Amino acid sequence: MILKGSQRTGASALSDHLMNDRDNDHVTVLELRGFVADDLHSALSEAYAISKATRCKQFLFSLSLNPPIDHVATDEELLEAANRAEQKLDLDGQPRAVVIHEKKGRRHAHVVWSRIDVETMTAINLPHYKLKMRDLSRDLFLEHDWNLPDGLKTYGQKDPLNFSLSEWQQAQRIGVDAREMKQLFQAAWAQSDDLTSLKNALSDKGLYLAKGDRRGVVALDIQGHVYALAKWTGIRTKEVKARLGDAHDLQSVDETKASLHAMTSQQMRKFISDAKELHSHERRPLQTEKLALVAHHRAEREMLFDKQKERWQREVKDRLSQLNGGIRGIWDRITGARSTVLRQNEREALACVRRDQMQRDRLVVAQLKERRTLQKRFERLKVKQTQERRILARDVSSILNQKLSLNKSSQVASTHSREHQRGALRKRGFSLG
């Protein structure tokens, strides 16, 4: 499974993110170890309070564990991976929390450790943790006979379509898919070799270059949203400047926004608005179905948990009834019969724990299968809507380019007309300075 970790602060924000059941179908706190508190928010706040006695700012280490898309990881597999990561990082025995998220038919986990050693009141150093997690991730893929991702095959080649949190948040705010936009920018960059060719490649997709204030060259879409070119192409700013130059001929962002607004008719803006509304309307039934399915799955899990709890209480009572009391109980202690019964009870209790875990795992697998079936319908709709957005962007771009050509032709004609008039006046003996 893919392991990605980081040293961090912000106990409250991290707790909110991990316990977010709005964006996740299911959130399960699988383990809280080494904390006095019995809930995640209080546990991470406890780690923060201890860190105040040290000079450490990034007192937490957070690790995400992402199995392959076609594999449903069990609690045992996720805990085993967490334990191995803990050993690699030299965080053995440190307070930790393990939280499982399920969304879009997939299951992954987050593990958070406190870095503060309470005996020495110092932060545990984590040298080369990225390399260690990369190697462990590769080992896990090979041991489970999973297909290695390209990044693990080549050791270090990062997927250029992986986007940062800020890029994802910007895409969420303006209602586009971040991966789709990044593909678009990277394709345009790959097929261009200078400012003019890049400008043409992007304009075909409904994006227009402008001169940014601090971010060099930027692009704007038809609605005026700004995209930093270096960030969305994944190319370093120096390389962008080397290929495009200083871009003095480009309009500023404000000028470009004004030009786009002036050239975009009310009808075209209505087309864009109608397309957004249509896509939102098409997604609504699936969203409703998803909410109902998630609610049903949560109810099933709660029912199973309650039944297992009742059964566990009955079984504990039955096992305790095997132990004699009074004089017979004293005799059992003397003869060793009580020890035999206790060992038998322990074996039965362990078997019951494993049985209950297997039942929960089977339910999770069955529910994820249902959720993945629904998710495939989401993906098909997404592909359809992406194609429609590209067609709309191409059509709007074509109209804008036609208007630009007409404006330029009009300006040239006006210039020629003025020059003709000036020439006629000179012939008549007028001095024009």
MARKERO-329205 format. One record per residue (C-alpha): residue number from 1; residue in one letter; chain; z, y, x. Coordinates in pm, whole numbers. Each point is the difference from the previous one (the first is absolute). Layout:
SITE  nr rest kette     up  north   east
SITE NUM    A     A      Z      Y      X
...
***
This chain:
SITE  nr rest kette     up  north   east
SITE   1    M     A      0      0      0
SITE   2    I     A    -58    358    108
SITE   3    L     A    317    163    137
SITE   4    K     A     23    378     23
SITE   5    G     A    320    173    103
SITE   6    S     A    137    341     84
SITE   7    Q     A    323    167    106
SITE   8    R     A    102    247   -264
SITE   9    T     A    261    213   -167
SITE  10    G     A     27    100   -366
SITE  11    A     A    225   -266   -154
SITE  12    S     A    -18    148   -350
SITE  13    A     A   -380     42     -3
SITE  14    L     A    -50   -352    137
SITE  15    S     A    233   -146   -265
SITE  16    D     A   -191    183   -274
SITE  17    H     A   -330   -135    132
SITE  18    L     A    123   -358     31
SITE  19    M     A    156     -3   -348
SITE  20    N     A   -301    164   -167
SITE  21    D     A    -79   -217   -304
SITE  22    R     A   -257    243   -138
SITE  23    D     A   -269    -75    259
SITE  24    N     A    110   -363     48
SITE  25    D     A    -10   -271   -266
SITE  26    H     A    318   -160    133
SITE  27    V     A    265    111    254
SITE  28    T     A    253   -255    125
SITE  29    V     A    281     64    248
SITE  30    L     A     -6   -340    168
SITE  31    E     A    274     66    254
SITE  32    L     A    265    257     96
SITE  33    R     A    175   -112    318
SITE  34    G     A    266    170    207
SITE  35    F     A     72    283   -242
SITE  36    V     A    316     69   -196
SITE  37    A     A   -214    134   -288
SITE  38    D     A   -170   -233   -245
SITE  39    D     A   -301    218    -93
SITE  40    L     A   -285    130    216
SITE  41    H     A     60    375    -38
SITE  42    S     A    367    -32     94
SITE  43    A     A    -78   -242    284
SITE  44    L     A   -250    231    172
SITE  45    S     A    232    297    -60
SITE  46    E     A    267   -204    175
SITE  47    A     A   -232    -45    299
SITE  48    Y     A    -64    374      3
SITE  49    A     A    374     79     -5
SITE  50    I     A     58   -229    300
SITE  51    S     A   -290    160    189
SITE  52    K     A    168    343    -27
SITE  53    A     A    249   -118    263
SITE  54    T     A   -292    -33    245
SITE  55    R     A   -281    226    118
SITE  56    C     A   -267   -228   -151
SITE  57    K     A   -232    163   -255
SITE  58    Q     A   -226   -294    -86
SITE  59    F     A    283   -240    -77
SITE  60    L     A   -208   -244   -210
SITE  61    F     A   -283   -239     82
SITE  62    S     A   -229    -80   -291
SITE  63    L     A   -244   -292      6
SITE  64    S     A   -259    -99   -262
SITE  65    L     A   -111   -364    -27
SITE  66    N     A   -340    -45   -165
SITE  67    P     A   -131   -356    -50
SITE  68    P     A   -376    -59    -41
SITE  69    I     A   -138    105   -337
SITE  70    D     A    -59   -360   -112
SITE  71    H     A    345   -130     96
SITE  72    V     A    317     26   -211
SITE  73    A     A    288     11    247
SITE  74    T     A    327   -162   -108
SITE  75    D     A    341    156     57
SITE  76    E     A     58   -255    274
SITE  77    E     A   -320     93    185
SITE  78    L     A     78    370    -19
SITE  79    L     A    357    -50    124
SITE  80    E     A   -124   -221    284
SITE  81    A     A   -245    271    110
SITE  82    A     A    278    260    -24
SITE  83    N     A    230   -216    214
SITE  84    R     A   -265    -47    267
SITE  85    A     A    -75    372      5
SITE  86    E     A    373     67     33
SITE  87    Q     A     19   -222    308
SITE  88    K     A   -308    158    157
SITE  89    L     A    148    347    -52
SITE  90    D     A    348    -94    131
SITE  91    L     A    152    102   -333
SITE  92    D     A    188   -330    -47
SITE  93    G     A    291     39   -238
SITE  94    Q     A    -68    364    -80
SITE  95    P     A     55    109   -363
SITE  96    R     A   -326    -46   -189
SITE  97    A     A   -155     15   -345
SITE  98    V     A   -296   -208   -121
SITE  99    V     A   -194    126   -303
SITE 100    I     A   -299   -175   -161
SITE 101    H     A   -275    193   -178
SITE 102    E     A   -264   -142   -232
SITE 103    K     A   -301    200   -117
SITE 104    K     A   -365    -62    -79
SITE 105    G     A     60   -374     17
SITE 106    R     A    129     11    358
SITE 107    R     A    344    -53    150
SITE 108    H     A    138    162    315
SITE 109    A     A    339     87    146
SITE 110    H     A    179    285    176
SITE 111    V     A    285    -52    245
SITE 112    V     A    227    285    112
SITE 113    W     A    249    -32    286
SITE 114    S     A    268    237    120
SITE 115    R     A    -59     72    370
SITE 116    I     A    360    103     63
SITE 117    D     A    217   -249    190
SITE 118    V     A    346     63   -147
SITE 119    E     A    178   -152    302
SITE 120    T     A   -151    241    252
SITE 121    M     A    -96    273   -251
SITE 122    T     A   -344     28    155
SITE 123    A     A   -351    -50   -133
SITE 124    I     A   -176   -323     94
SITE 125    N     A   -311     79    200
SITE 126    L     A   -326   -152   -131
SITE 127    P     A   -250      6    289
SITE 128    H     A   -359   -104    -73
SITE 129    Y     A     83    -95   -358
SITE 130    K     A   -360     50   -114
SITE 131    L     A   -129   -249    256
SITE 132    K     A    276   -247    -88
SITE 133    M     A    -77     20   -371
SITE 134    R     A   -373    -36     69
SITE 135    D     A     60   -318    200
SITE 136    L     A    236   -143   -262
SITE 137    S     A   -249     84   -274
SITE 138    R     A   -272   -186    187
SITE 139    D     A    231   -300     49
SITE 140    L     A     78    -13   -373
SITE 141    F     A   -370      4    -90
SITE 142    L     A    -76   -282    242
SITE 143    E     A    301   -212   -101
SITE 144    H     A    -89     22   -370
SITE 145    D     A   -370    -58     71
SITE 146    W     A    -94    333   -158
SITE 147    N     A   -322    176     99
SITE 148    L     A     78    258    267
SITE 149    P     A    -83    362    -93
SITE 150    D     A   -243    174    236
SITE 151    G     A    277    222    134
SITE 152    L     A    198   -302    120
SITE 153    K     A   -310   -174    137
SITE 154    T     A    -93    291    222
SITE 155    Y     A    353    111     83
SITE 156    G     A     15    367    -74
SITE 157    Q     A   -316     99   -185
SITE 158    K     A    135    191   -295
SITE 159    D     A   -172    -26   -336
SITE 160    P     A   -164    344    -37
SITE 161    L     A     46    -19   -377
SITE 162    N     A    380    -15     21
SITE 163    F     A    117    335   -126
SITE 164    S     A    325    187     47
SITE 165    L     A    255     86   -267
SITE 166    S     A   -112    365     -5
SITE 167    E     A   -364   -103    -54
SITE 168    W     A     99   -237   -280
SITE 169    Q     A    214    268   -165
SITE 170    Q     A   -285    255     16
SITE 171    A     A   -238   -251   -157
SITE 172    Q     A    256    -77   -273
SITE 173    R     A     39    370    -81
SITE 174    I     A   -370     62    -48
SITE 175    G     A    -77   -329   -171
SITE 176    V     A   -222   -180    254
SITE 177    D     A     36   -322    193
SITE 178    A     A    100     70    360
SITE 179    R     A   -178   -304    142
SITE 180    E     A   -317     91   -187
SITE 181    M     A     10    357    135
SITE 182    K     A     66   -119    354
SITE 183    Q     A   -296   -238    -16
SITE 184    L     A   -218    284   -122
SITE 185    F     A    102    234    284
SITE 186    Q     A    -34   -271    265
SITE 187    A     A   -345   -102   -124
SITE 188    A     A   -119    362      9
SITE 189    W     A    140     45    353
SITE 190    A     A   -166   -321    122
SITE 191    Q     A   -345    105   -121
SITE 192    S     A     14    354    142
SITE 193    D     A    -17    140    351
SITE 194    D     A     46    375    -47
SITE 195    L     A    128    259   -247
SITE 196    T     A   -322     19   -200
SITE 197    S     A    -41   -375    -50
SITE 198    L     A    368    -40    -93
SITE 199    K     A    -27    288   -244
SITE 200    N     A   -301   -167   -165
SITE 201    A     A    165   -344     -8
SITE 202    L     A    312    135   -169
SITE 203    S     A   -185    225   -243
SITE 204    D     A   -179   -308   -132
SITE 205    K     A    346   -128    -96
SITE 206    G     A    114    324   -161
SITE 207    L     A    198    127    302
SITE 208    Y     A    -61    333    176
SITE 209    L     A    102    104    349
SITE 210    A     A    199    318     63
SITE 211    K     A    186    169    285
SITE 212    G     A    373    -66    -32
SITE 213    D     A    277    229    110
SITE 214    R     A    200   -232    227
SITE 215    R     A   -166   -338    -52
SITE 216    G     A   -345     75    143
SITE 217    V     A   -279   -130   -221
SITE 218    V     A    100   -109   -351
SITE 219    A     A   -186   -126   -305
SITE 220    L     A     34    105   -362
SITE 221    D     A    -91   -195   -308
SITE 222    I     A   -155    152   -310
SITE 223    Q     A    345     88   -136
SITE 224    G     A    110    182    315
SITE 225    H     A    234   -265    143
SITE 226    V     A     18     24    379
SITE 227    Y     A    -29   -298    238
SITE 228    A     A     72     36    373
SITE 229    L     A   -304   -157    167
SITE 230    A     A    182   -145    300
SITE 231    K     A    263   -168   -216
SITE 232    W     A   -236   -153   -256
SITE 233    T     A   -257   -125    254
SITE 234    G     A    274   -135    227
SITE 235    I     A   -161    186    293
SITE 236    R     A    203    212    241
SITE 237    T     A    -32    375    -38
SITE 238    K     A   -141     32    353
SITE 239    E     A   -280   -245    -81
SITE 240    V     A    -79    184   -323
SITE 241    K     A    -26    331    185
SITE 242    A     A   -211   -159    274
SITE 243    R     A   -256   -122   -254
SITE 244    L     A      2    291   -245
SITE 245    G     A     84    295    224
SITE 246    D     A    201    296   -125
SITE 247    A     A   -191      9   -330
SITE 248    H     A    -22    381     -7
SITE 249    D     A   -287    -19   -248
SITE 250    L     A    213   -170   -264
SITE 251    Q     A    161    197   -280
SITE 252    S     A    375     24    -24
SITE 253    V     A    189   -217   -248
SITE 254    D     A     42    290   -243
SITE 255    E     A   -367     95     26
SITE 256    T     A   -107   -360    -54
SITE 257    K     A    229    -33   -302
SITE 258    A     A   -147    318   -145
SITE 259    S     A   -355   -121     61
SITE 260    L     A     69   -338   -158
SITE 261    H     A    166    156   -300
SITE 262    A     A   -287    242    -48
SITE 263    M     A   -262   -270     30
SITE 264    T     A    178   -255   -216
SITE 265    S     A    -85     60   -361
SITE 266    Q     A    248    -49   -280
SITE 267    Q     A   -204   -297   -114
SITE 268    M     A     34   -177    336
SITE 269    R     A    375     62      3
SITE 270    K     A      8   -149   -349
SITE 271    F     A   -187   -308    126
SITE 272    I     A    263    -49    271
SITE 273    S     A    285     52   -245
SITE 274    D     A   -158   -239   -251
SITE 275    A     A    -44   -266    269
SITE 276    K     A    366     27     98
SITE 277    E     A    110    -23   -362
SITE 278    L     A   -228   -299    -62
SITE 279    H     A    134   -183    305
SITE 280    S     A    356     74   -104
SITE 281    H     A    -77   -130   -350
SITE 282    E     A   -153   -320    144
SITE 283    R     A    309    -65    214
SITE 284    R     A    246     60   -283
SITE 285    P     A    -28   -342   -173
SITE 286    L     A     45   -179    332
SITE 287    Q     A    300    216     84
SITE 288    T     A    153    -81   -339
SITE 289    E     A    -66   -370     53
SITE 290    K     A    152     19    346
SITE 291    L     A    319    166   -126
SITE 292    A     A     37   -266   -272
SITE 293    L     A    -59   -281    249
SITE 294    V     A    252    141    247
SITE 295    A     A    260     41   -275
SITE 296    H     A    -61   -360   -112
SITE 297    H     A     32   -128    357
SITE 298    R     A    323    192     55
SITE 299    A     A    144   -146   -320
SITE 300    E     A    -99   -352    112
SITE 301    R     A    174     46    333
SITE 302    E     A    312    139   -161
SITE 303    M     A     10   -292   -245
SITE 304    L     A    -38   -251    283
SITE 305    F     A    272    174    201
SITE 306    D     A    240     -5   -297
SITE 307    K     A    -66   -369    -69
SITE 308    Q     A     44    -91    365
SITE 309    K     A    325    196     11
SITE 310    E     A    136   -182   -307
SITE 311    R     A   -104   -337    143
SITE 312    W     A    152     83    338
SITE 313    Q     A    333     84   -165
SITE 314    R     A     -4   -330   -190
SITE 315    E     A    -86   -195    314
SITE 316    V     A    275    171    200
SITE 317    K     A    246    -89   -274
SITE 318    D     A   -121   -362      3
SITE 319    R     A     34    -23    377
SITE 320    L     A    349    146     -7
SITE 321    S     A     98   -255   -266
SITE 322    Q     A    -69   -274    257
SITE 323    L     A    303    121    198
SITE 324    N     A    326   -152   -123
SITE 325    G     A    316    206    -33
SITE 326    G     A    366    -74     11
SITE 327    I     A    129   -316    169
SITE 328    R     A   -344   -162     -9
SITE 329    G     A   -141    303    177
SITE 330    I     A    265    -29    274
SITE 331    W     A    -86   -369     37
SITE 332    D     A   -371     88     28
SITE 333    R     A     82    241    285
SITE 334    I     A    199   -266    181
SITE 335    T     A   -265   -270    -38
SITE 336    G     A   -296    232     73
SITE 337    A     A   -155    -51   -345
SITE 338    R     A     14    376    -64
SITE 339    S     A   -206     70    314
SITE 340    T     A   -260   -248   -116
SITE 341    V     A    -25    171   -339
SITE 342    L     A    -21    345    163
SITE 343    R     A   -287   -110    224
SITE 344    Q     A   -179   -148   -299
SITE 345    N     A     53    324   -193
SITE 346    E     A   -144    201    289
SITE 347    R     A   -312   -218      9
SITE 348    E     A    -44     33   -375
SITE 349    A     A     52    377     13
SITE 350    L     A   -263     36    275
SITE 351    A     A   -244   -213   -200
SITE 352    C     A     60    221   -306
SITE 353    V     A    -62    315    204
SITE 354    R     A   -330   -141    126
SITE 355    R     A    -95   -115   -351
SITE 356    D     A     64    347   -143
SITE 357    Q     A   -196    165    279
SITE 358    M     A   -296   -233    -59
SITE 359    Q     A      6     88   -371
SITE 360    R     A     -5    371     83
SITE 361    D     A   -283    -50    250
SITE 362    R     A   -209   -191   -257
SITE 363    L     A     51    276   -254
SITE 364    V     A    -98    268    252
SITE 365    V     A   -317   -187     98
SITE 366    A     A   -100    -49   -364
SITE 367    Q     A     62    366    -83
SITE 368    L     A   -191    124    304
SITE 369    K     A   -294   -215   -105
SITE 370    E     A     -3    176   -339
SITE 371    R     A     38    340    167
SITE 372    R     A   -287    -70    242
SITE 373    T     A   -228    -91   -290
SITE 374    L     A     72    338   -154
SITE 375    Q     A    -39    172    337
SITE 376    K     A   -353   -141     36
SITE 377    R     A    -92    186   -319
SITE 378    F     A    146    318    153
SITE 379    E     A   -212    -54    311
SITE 380    R     A   -320    -58   -198
SITE 381    L     A     61    320   -195
SITE 382    K     A     72    184    325
SITE 383    V     A   -333   -113    150
SITE 384    K     A   -184    113   -313
SITE 385    Q     A    170    341     -6
SITE 386    T     A    -53     51    373
SITE 387    Q     A   -373    -54    -46
SITE 388    E     A     -6    242   -293
SITE 389    R     A    185    265    205
SITE 390    R     A   -249    -36    283
SITE 391    I     A   -294     37   -237
SITE 392    L     A    160    308   -157
SITE 393    A     A     73    152    342
SITE 394    R     A   -362    -64    106
SITE 395    D     A   -136    161   -317
SITE 396    V     A    225    304     26
SITE 397    S     A    -85     32    369
SITE 398    S     A   -370    -14    -83
SITE 399    I     A     38    279   -254
SITE 400    L     A    201    214    244
SITE 401    N     A   -254    -55    277
SITE 402    Q     A   -278    106   -238
SITE 403    K     A    193    318    -79
SITE 404    L     A     56     64    370
SITE 405    S     A   -373    -38     66
SITE 406    L     A    -82    235   -288
SITE 407    N     A    248    257    129
SITE 408    K     A   -147    -16    351
SITE 409    S     A   -354     27   -137
SITE 410    S     A    104    299   -206
SITE 411    Q     A    158    166    304
SITE 412    V     A   -312    -62    212
SITE 413    A     A   -226    135   -277
SITE 414    S     A    221    308    -34
SITE 415    T     A    -13     58    377
SITE 416    H     A   -380    -33      4
SITE 417    S     A    -26    242   -292
SITE 418    R     A    213    260    178
SITE 419    E     A   -201    -36    321
SITE 420    H     A   -323     41   -200
SITE 421    Q     A    132    318   -160
SITE 422    R     A    115    139    335
SITE 423    G     A   -346    -73    150
SITE 424    A     A   -171    176   -288
SITE 425    L     A    217    308     46
SITE 426    R     A    -74     10    374
SITE 427    K     A   -373     -5    -73
SITE 428    R     A     49    307   -214
SITE 429    G     A    169    182    285
SITE 430    F     A    368    -34   -104
SITE 431    S     A    248    -46    284
SITE 432    L     A    267   -258    -79
SITE 433    G     A    213     50    313
***
